[in-house]
């Protein structure tokens, strides 16, 4: 995924570099004491880490308890209905039927503990190391002094 330059950007980059070197050369040649021109262009890069997401299904065995609450509740409801209908003239007949039905439902429940397979989708990241263009520097000497200019292509 390196940076792509358009034709215009390449031409502009060449023009800037040629202009800087030409300017330095013309100044140096005009001054008879400083006829040596030294110009150096260095491109600098940087390394980035690009994270690419992907998904995986992770499955594991987990401990589960045997929950008998649902069976006890169902037994209590049925016992309460039967207790109200059978003992119409007795006080709290439905309550006694609900208690007995709940105990019966709990004792006859086939819910048991153990292990259960549980699967989940997780997002993970693959890392790619990319080297990209960062900037350039041109260093030149003019009238005995060294100058450095940083630019982007």
PyMOL commands that set and color helices and strands:
alter all, ss='L'
color gray80, all
select helices_A, chain A and resi 7-30+69-86+93-107
alter helices_A, ss='H'
color red, helices_A
select strands_A, chain A and resi 39-64+114-142+145-151
alter strands_A, ss='S'
color yellow, strands_A
deselect
rebuild
show_as cartoon
